[in-house]
Amino acid sequence: MSDALAVVEQQFVAYNQHDLEKFAANFSESFIAWRMPATEPSIQGKQQLIDFYAEHRFNNPALRAELISRTVLGNKVFDLEKIHGLSEQPIDSVAVFEVNNGLIDRAWFYFA
């Protein structure tokens, strides 16, 4: 298993367990995320990631991600997911994770 795949799988499992400590351990201190088509980041830095997931995701017991497919291309991992618990119907999503030095350093999220 590639390093990129391993760290993305670890964060995916921790996400579904709502384990904030294990989840955050997979991200770099300089992590940046974009909710596309935004031109400005939605999250900058590991602490902002922790705060967002504590306040807006892991406090929702219905939240879970269903992995539909995963593709690895070098240090990037592309996950096609259905996100449950944020709305009445599951939300289709593509998450692109860039892994550097064994941690997720960048992410781009696309929603249907």
N, C-alpha and C positions, 0 to 999 in steps of 0.2 A: 504494500500500500504506500502510495506517495505521501510525503510530508503534508502537502497541500490537502490531499483527500483526508488524511487522518485528523488534522486539526478542524476541518469543516465538519466532519462526522462527529467529533467530540462536542463542538458547539451545538450541533443539531440535537444531539441526545440531551444535553444540558438544558436547551431551550424547552424541549418537551417535558422535562422534569421540573421546570421552573426553578432550577438551581442557579441562582445568580452568580455565586462565587465560581462554580465550575464553568459556567457560560463565559464570564468575563475573563477567565484565565486563558482563553483562546485568542484574545485580541491584544494587539500592540498598544502601547501607551499613546502612540501617535495616530491611532485608528481614525479614519474618516469614512463617512457613509453619505450616499446621495440617494434620494427618492426621486427617481427619474420621472419626468424630464427636467428636473430642477438643475439649475446651473450653480447653485450654492449648496454646500454640504448641509445635510439635516443633522448630522452628529459629527462633532470634532473632539477627539480625545476619548480615552478610555473612561474617564470619570463621567463624562456626559453620557456615554453609552450605558454605564451602570445606572445612573440616575433615571434615564429614559425607561429602561427595562424594568426597574423597580417600581416606577410610578405609573407606567402606561401599558405594561405587558404582563409581567409575572404576578401582578395583583389580580389578574383575571383567570379564575380557575378553569374556564372553558377554553382557554387558549391552547392550541396545539398546531403543529405543522405536519402535514402529510407529504412525504417525499414521493413525487411522481417519477422523476428521472434525475440523474446526476451525470455530468460530463466533466472530465478533467482535461485541461489543455495547459500544459506546463505548470505554472504556479497559480493558475486560475481554475476555480471550480464553479460550475454553472448548475444551480439547483432549480428545477421546476417543482413548485410546491403548491399545495392548497392550504391556506391558512384558515383554521377554524376558530370561532369564538370572538372575532372582531366585528362581525355583522351577522345578520340572520342566515345568510348563505355563505359558504366558503369563498374566500378570495383567491383567485389565481395569481400566482406571483412567480417571478424569476429573480433569483438572487445570484449575483456574481461576486464571488469572494476572491480577492487577491492575497496570496500568502507570501510573506517574506520573513526570512529568519525564523521559520516555524510558527509564526503567529499571523492571524488575519490582520492585514494592514489597511485594506480598502474594501469597500463593498458598494455595490450598485443594486438598488431594488426597483424592479419594474412591476407594476400592478395592472391587471386587465381593466 
